Amino acid sequence: MTIKVLLVDDHKIVRQGVRAFLQTLADIQVVAEADTGAGAIDAVQQAQPDVVLMDLEMPGEFDGIAATRQIRKLRPETQVIVVTSHHQDEYIFPAVRAGAISYLLKDVEPDELVDAIRKAAQGEALLDSRVASRLVKELQGIRQEQVNPFTELSEREFDVLRLIAAGKSNAEIAETLVIGESTVKTHIGNMLKKLHLDDRTQAAVYAWQQGIVRRQ
């Protein structure tokens, strides 16, 4: 069985290097490449790969986490391996929650990358040891530092999120905060990107789950 792979990275030289290496393997075929999250989503629907190698930081509407979430919704049989330079919690946990089966750092050894691809095609996970230790600590509830997903939000973005969760429209938010609707839209876009969410509905649900607003 040949494993079909999609390469997603906004750096062409990275894609070329990985492609050249994978082409030396008889059981792995690179069927497509993409340099944006949106391009990755389109490529998955067209090429129907078994495995996606996904970078996290990319330009455009969809970063790697948002693209992973969408790919897993559209084609659950396609597995996503994150390959990134980031090993901080604020990248690891959103990526895993989005549906990534494996999380590797870009200093991964070639043989380990191949092993991860083959395992992913079989539905098995492979994690960088540094990432695995963070996940284990999270599951054991002994993380030394609690990551607050809202700390990156500005005060105004937090206000917008709170009002979205309260069911307010953009016009109502603009009136409440005494700002223009276009400014509201900008705040919403920034807030969604920082929280790795796709739309305002997900933001409202997330805010309720995190206790930002509570039912009376």
C-alpha positions as CSV (number, residue, x, y, z in Angstrom):
1,M,0.0,0.0,0.0
2,T,1.3,3.4,-1.0
3,I,0.8,6.2,1.6
4,K,-0.4,9.4,-0.1
5,V,1.0,12.5,1.6
6,L,0.2,16.2,1.4
7,L,2.9,18.7,2.3
8,V,1.8,22.0,3.9
9,D,4.3,24.7,4.6
10,D,4.6,28.3,3.5
11,H,8.3,27.9,2.8
12,K,8.9,26.4,-0.6
13,I,12.4,25.3,0.2
14,V,11.1,23.3,3.2
15,R,8.5,21.5,1.0
16,Q,11.1,20.8,-1.7
17,G,13.5,19.3,0.9
18,V,10.8,17.0,2.4
19,R,9.5,16.0,-1.0
20,A,13.0,15.1,-2.2
21,F,13.5,12.9,0.8
22,L,10.1,11.2,0.7
23,Q,10.5,10.5,-3.0
24,T,13.3,8.1,-2.1
25,L,10.8,5.8,-0.3
26,A,8.9,3.2,-2.2
27,D,5.8,3.2,0.1
28,I,5.2,7.0,0.3
29,Q,4.0,9.3,-2.4
30,V,3.7,13.1,-2.2
31,V,0.5,13.8,-4.0
32,A,0.2,17.5,-3.4
33,E,1.6,20.6,-1.8
34,A,0.1,23.8,-0.3
35,D,1.5,27.0,1.1
36,T,-1.6,28.2,3.0
37,G,-4.2,26.6,5.3
38,A,-6.9,27.3,2.8
39,G,-4.8,25.7,0.1
40,A,-4.4,22.7,2.3
41,I,-8.1,22.3,2.7
42,D,-8.7,22.4,-1.0
43,A,-5.8,20.0,-1.7
44,V,-7.2,17.5,0.8
45,Q,-10.5,17.4,-1.0
46,Q,-8.9,17.1,-4.4
47,A,-5.9,14.7,-3.7
48,Q,-7.5,12.8,-0.8
49,P,-4.2,12.1,1.0
50,D,-3.8,9.6,3.7
51,V,-1.5,11.9,5.7
52,V,-0.9,15.6,5.9
53,L,2.3,17.1,7.1
54,M,1.1,20.4,8.5
55,D,3.1,23.5,9.5
56,L,1.3,25.7,12.1
57,E,2.2,29.3,11.2
58,M,0.9,30.3,7.7
59,P,-0.5,33.4,6.2
60,G,-4.2,33.8,5.3
61,E,-7.5,33.1,7.0
62,F,-6.5,29.6,8.2
63,D,-3.4,28.9,10.2
64,G,-2.3,25.3,10.7
65,I,-4.6,24.6,13.6
66,A,-7.7,26.0,11.9
67,A,-6.8,24.1,8.8
68,T,-6.3,20.9,10.7
69,R,-9.7,21.2,12.4
70,Q,-11.4,21.8,9.0
71,I,-9.6,18.9,7.3
72,R,-10.6,16.5,10.1
73,K,-14.2,17.6,9.7
74,L,-14.2,17.3,5.9
75,R,-12.2,14.1,5.7
76,P,-11.8,12.2,9.0
77,E,-9.8,9.4,7.3
78,T,-7.0,11.8,6.5
79,Q,-4.6,12.0,9.4
80,V,-2.7,15.2,10.2
81,I,0.9,15.3,11.5
82,V,1.9,18.7,12.8
83,V,5.6,19.5,12.0
84,T,6.6,22.8,13.6
85,S,9.3,24.6,15.5
86,H,6.9,25.4,18.4
87,H,6.8,23.3,21.5
88,Q,4.9,25.7,23.8
89,D,1.6,24.6,25.3
90,E,-0.4,27.3,23.5
91,Y,0.5,25.5,20.2
92,I,0.5,21.9,21.4
93,F,-2.9,21.7,23.0
94,P,-4.9,23.5,20.4
95,A,-3.3,21.4,17.7
96,V,-4.2,18.1,19.5
97,R,-7.7,19.4,20.2
98,A,-8.1,20.2,16.5
99,G,-7.4,16.6,15.6
100,A,-3.7,16.2,14.9
101,I,-2.7,12.6,15.5
102,S,1.0,13.4,15.9
103,Y,3.1,16.5,16.8
104,L,6.7,16.7,15.7
105,L,9.3,19.4,15.9
106,K,11.2,20.5,12.8
107,D,14.5,19.1,14.1
108,V,13.0,15.6,13.8
109,E,15.2,12.9,12.5
110,P,14.3,11.8,8.9
111,D,13.7,8.2,10.1
112,E,11.4,9.4,12.8
113,L,9.4,11.5,10.4
114,V,8.9,8.4,8.1
115,D,7.9,6.4,11.1
116,A,5.3,9.0,12.1
117,I,3.9,9.0,8.6
118,R,3.6,5.2,8.5
119,K,2.1,5.1,12.0
120,A,-0.4,7.9,11.1
121,A,-1.6,6.0,8.0
122,Q,-2.4,3.1,10.5
123,G,-4.1,5.5,12.9
124,E,-1.3,5.5,15.4
125,A,0.3,8.5,17.1
126,L,3.9,9.6,17.4
127,L,4.9,12.6,19.6
128,D,8.2,14.4,20.0
129,S,9.4,13.5,23.5
130,R,9.3,17.1,24.6
131,V,5.6,17.3,23.5
132,A,4.7,14.0,25.0
133,S,6.0,15.1,28.4
134,R,3.8,18.2,28.3
135,L,0.7,16.1,27.4
136,V,1.4,13.6,30.2
137,K,1.7,16.4,32.7
138,E,-1.5,17.9,31.4
139,L,-3.4,14.6,31.8
140,Q,-1.9,14.0,35.2
141,G,-3.0,17.5,36.2
142,I,0.5,18.6,37.4
143,R,1.4,21.3,34.9
144,Q,3.5,23.8,36.7
145,E,2.0,26.7,34.7
146,Q,-1.6,27.0,33.9
147,V,-2.1,28.4,30.4
148,N,-4.9,31.0,30.3
149,P,-6.1,31.1,26.7
150,F,-7.4,34.6,27.2
151,T,-4.2,36.3,28.3
152,E,-3.3,37.1,24.7
153,L,-6.5,39.0,24.2
154,S,-6.5,42.7,24.5
155,E,-9.0,44.2,26.9
156,R,-11.2,45.3,24.0
157,E,-11.0,41.9,22.3
158,F,-12.1,40.3,25.6
159,D,-15.1,42.8,25.8
160,V,-16.1,41.8,22.3
161,L,-15.9,38.1,23.1
162,R,-18.0,38.6,26.3
163,L,-20.7,40.4,24.2
164,I,-20.6,37.8,21.5
165,A,-21.2,35.2,24.2
166,A,-24.1,37.2,25.5
167,G,-25.7,37.0,22.0
168,K,-25.1,40.5,20.8
169,S,-24.9,41.4,17.1
170,N,-22.0,43.4,15.6
171,A,-24.2,46.5,15.6
172,E,-25.1,46.0,19.2
173,I,-21.5,45.4,20.2
174,A,-20.5,48.6,18.3
175,E,-23.2,50.6,20.1
176,T,-22.2,49.2,23.6
177,L,-18.5,49.8,23.2
178,V,-19.0,53.1,21.2
179,I,-16.9,51.9,18.3
180,G,-17.6,51.3,14.6
181,E,-18.9,48.0,13.2
182,S,-15.7,47.7,11.1
183,T,-13.6,47.9,14.2
184,V,-15.8,45.3,15.8
185,K,-15.1,43.0,12.9
186,T,-11.4,43.6,13.2
187,H,-11.5,42.7,16.9
188,I,-13.5,39.6,16.2
189,G,-11.0,38.4,13.5
190,N,-8.0,39.0,15.9
191,M,-9.8,37.3,18.7
192,L,-10.7,34.2,16.7
193,K,-7.1,33.9,15.4
194,K,-5.6,34.1,18.9
195,L,-8.0,31.5,20.3
196,H,-7.7,29.3,17.2
197,L,-11.4,29.3,16.5
198,D,-13.2,29.4,13.2
199,D,-16.2,31.6,13.8
200,R,-18.2,33.6,16.3
201,T,-20.4,30.7,17.2
202,Q,-17.4,28.7,18.3
203,A,-16.3,31.7,20.2
204,A,-19.6,32.0,22.0
205,V,-19.6,28.3,22.9
206,Y,-16.0,28.5,24.1
207,A,-16.7,31.6,26.2
208,W,-19.7,29.8,27.9
209,Q,-17.5,26.7,28.5
210,Q,-14.8,28.9,30.1
211,G,-17.3,30.7,32.3
212,I,-16.8,34.2,30.8
213,V,-20.6,34.6,30.9
214,R,-23.0,32.6,33.0
215,R,-26.7,31.9,32.8
216,Q,-28.8,34.0,35.2
